[in-house]
Amino acid sequence: MFNKILVAVGGDEASFEPARVAGQLGRLLGAEVTIASVHRETSEALGEPFYSDTLDRRLAETDATLDRARRIVESEGAVLAGLEPLEGPAAERIVALARHGDFGLIVMGTRRRNRLEAALLGSVSAAVAAHSRVPVLVVPEPAASH
């Protein structure tokens, strides 16, 4: 059931804790781990050269995030199946990847927010859990991160 794990990471420090947990689970369960990172869609309305510059910066940040998460997953002894740089609404992209990739588990993080922040900003992990067809393991950010 959990032979393929999808871990979603962002660029902030707290979002790498799910990579550590997914790496440990992958090793313990003999599962392959795929790492995804989603960056915001870049609007062509920016025009050139701003569109290309913004897109290049976002792609570079996503690649750096994926590379760091890869090192964490591999250091925990898991088999890495792949890296998935994604663009667009994070929850939608993660759920779609999980569905089409036939993953058995999604591992992702959550930030500690007060009620107002949660209401205004929403929660990607809550949206993924609500729309996913597979179990979602939500890893809280480490206490020292907030």
N, C-alpha and C positions, 0 to 999 in steps of 0.2 A: 504494500500500500504506500509506504513512504520511500520508495526507491528513487524518486526524483524530487529534489527539494529546490524551490525557487526562493531566493533571498533578495529582498529589495532594500537597497541602500541609497542614502542621500549623501550630500557633501559635508554635512556637519559632523562634528566629532561623535555625538551620541548615536548616530545612525550606523556606526561600524560595530556596535555591540551585537546586532542581529547577525552580522557576518561571522562573528566568533561563535555564536550559538549554533548557527547553521553548519559551520565547519565541524563542531563537536558532534552534532546530530548525524551529519553525513558519515563521519568516521564510525560512530557507534552503531548506526543502522546499515552501514554498507551502501549508502545512497550517494548518488551523484548530485552535486550542487551547481546550480546555475545562478549567476549573479546578475541582477537587473538594476539599472539606475535610470531614472526618468528626469529629463530636463524639460523646462517649459518650452512650448512651441514658440518659434521665432517668427514674428509677423513680417511679411514682405512689405507691409506698409511703411516700414522704417526707411525703405529705399536704400540705394547703394551710396556709399560703401558701408553704411551702418548695419544693414541686414547681414552682409557677409562677415563683418567684424564681430557682431553679436553672436551669430551662429558658430563661427570658429571658436570664440571664447567658451560658449556653452559646451561645444563638443569636446574641447580640451579639458574642461572641468569634469565632464562626465567620464572621459577616458581615465583621468587621474583618480577619480572616485572608484571606478571599477578596478583599476590596477591595485589600489590600496586594499580594497575588499578581497581581491583575489589572493593577495599575500596573506591576509588574515585567515581566510578559509583554508588555504593550503598549509599554513603553519599549524592548524588544528588537526591536520591529517586527513582531510576529506579529499575526494576525487572531484576535481573541477570539470564540469561538463561544458561550460561556456559562459561568455559574457554578453549581456544584452543591453546596449545603449538604446534608450527609448525616448521619444519626444511626444509631448502632449499632456493631457490630463492624467496625472499619476495613477489614480485609482483605476480608471478605465483601462489604461495600458497594462497595468499589473494583472488585473483580472483576465484580460484577453490573452496575455502571454501564458498565464497559468492554464487557462482552458485549452488553448491550442497546443501547448507544449506537453499536455498530459501529466502535469505535476501532481504529486500526492499531498504536498504540503507547501504552504507559503509561510516564510518567516520574515517578519518586518518589525520595525520599531515604532515606538510612540513617544511623544514628548509630554512632559508634565506641563499641563496648561490649566489655567483657572477657567471657570465656566464661561466668562466673557470671551476670552481668547478662543476657546473651543467653539463657541457659537459663531464668532466672526470668521475664524480661519478654517473651521471644519477639521476633519480628521481623515487623513488618507487611510490609516489603518482601519478605522471604523467603516469607511466606505468599502474597502476591500473585503472585510469580514462580512459585511451585509450582502455583497454581490457575488462572492466566491462560491464555487461549487465544491471546493476542497477546504479542509481545515486551515485556519490561519493562526499561527502562533505569534502573538504580539509580545515583543520583548521591551520592557520599560527601559528608558534611558538610565544609565548608572546614576546613583544619587549624587555623586560629585559633579555631574555635568550641568546641573541647573542652578 
